[in-house]
Amino acid sequence: MPRPSIEEHQVTDRESGPYAVTAGPDGALWYTQVHSSRIGRLTLAGERTDHPLGPDRGPTIITPGPDGALWFTEYRAHRIGRVTTAGVIDEFPLPTPDCGPFGIAQGPDGALWFTETTADRIGRITPGGQVTEYELPVTGAFPSAITAGGDGALWFTLNQANAIGRIDTAGTVRLHPLPTEAAAPVGITVGHDGALWFVEIAAGQIGRITTEGDITEFPLPDRQARPHALTTDAEGAVWFTEWGGNRVGTITPDGRVSEYDLPTPGSEPHGIALGPDGALWTALEIGALARIARIGR
């Protein structure tokens, strides 16, 4: 495809660390600032708002909830957070101490599902704040990102167990080991083809797993690129960030990869999401959000 247009929008300073980004129900972009413990909002007109949390919260992944609010994990405070589009914040402590929540996604049951990186558990929280935790059949697995699949279950990465996991809404877990050893999967998303796509940050590969458990791995041209997060655009293309390569990339269902350099060297791209304007947006740890759009969009 032709090279997309890439524009950077400075939203904060380098020390704040924009980490994840998502489209809110209000037509704005919402993003976490992991180092400064703030939730940011950016309208398409360029208006910025910050919503400060308490000290050392470490907000990481953020996602729209079923209640019209944004939900996020607080990795350092071991809580789940909620912010309304008006900026009202609620925080929910988790039953397991020091569990390190990271990934979060809306499930098919109207609840939010999240990973507990240091507790080897998957959690579920209702919009009212009721929490249930499910133990994984493995220790030291570091469950990371999570997403809803098209099969009515949640799919997640096990960064240190080198596997992809599936949990249904009854709490039944199934694990799928990866072919490549020590691949360290992180981000995961559902594709328009019904499969789950994920990144292998240590192996420099993009992976695809069907809901039946069949896995295909696609090596990137730069095996040191350290792919981090991924999402799907409106046309069905899977896009991903290369944290170590300072690039964004896209991959077709048959494994053809295109990569695009970001304007600022060392910008450290992390989360990526489809924005309300139909473009891709990625969070850059240098204090910016980058908009990636096909020419003409």
Sequence and secondary structure as in RCSB ss.txt:
>XXXX:A:sequence
MPRPSIEEHQVTDRESGPYAVTAGPDGALWYTQVHSSRIGRLTLAGERTDHPLGPDRGPTIITPGPDGALWFTEY
RAHRIGRVTTAGVIDEFPLPTPDCGPFGIAQGPDGALWFTETTADRIGRITPGGQVTEYELPVTGAFPSAITAGG
DGALWFTLNQANAIGRIDTAGTVRLHPLPTEAAAPVGITVGHDGALWFVEIAAGQIGRITTEGDITEFPLPDRQA
RPHALTTDAEGAVWFTEWGGNRVGTITPDGRVSEYDLPTPGSEPHGIALGPDGALWTALEIGALARIARIGR
>XXXX:A:secstr
    EEEEEE S TTT EEEEEE TTSSEEEEETTTTEEEEE TT  EEEEE STT  EEEEEE TTSSEEEEET
TTTEEEEE TT  EEEEE SSTT  EEEEEE TTSSEEEEETTTTEEEEE TT  EEEEE SSSS  EEEEEE T
TSSEEEEETTTTEEEEE TT  EEEEE SSTT  EEEEEE TTSSEEEEETTTTEEEEE TT  EEEEE SSTTS
 EEEEEE TTS EEEEETTTTEEEEE TT  EEEEE SSTT  EEEEEE TTSSEEEEETTTEEEEEE TT 
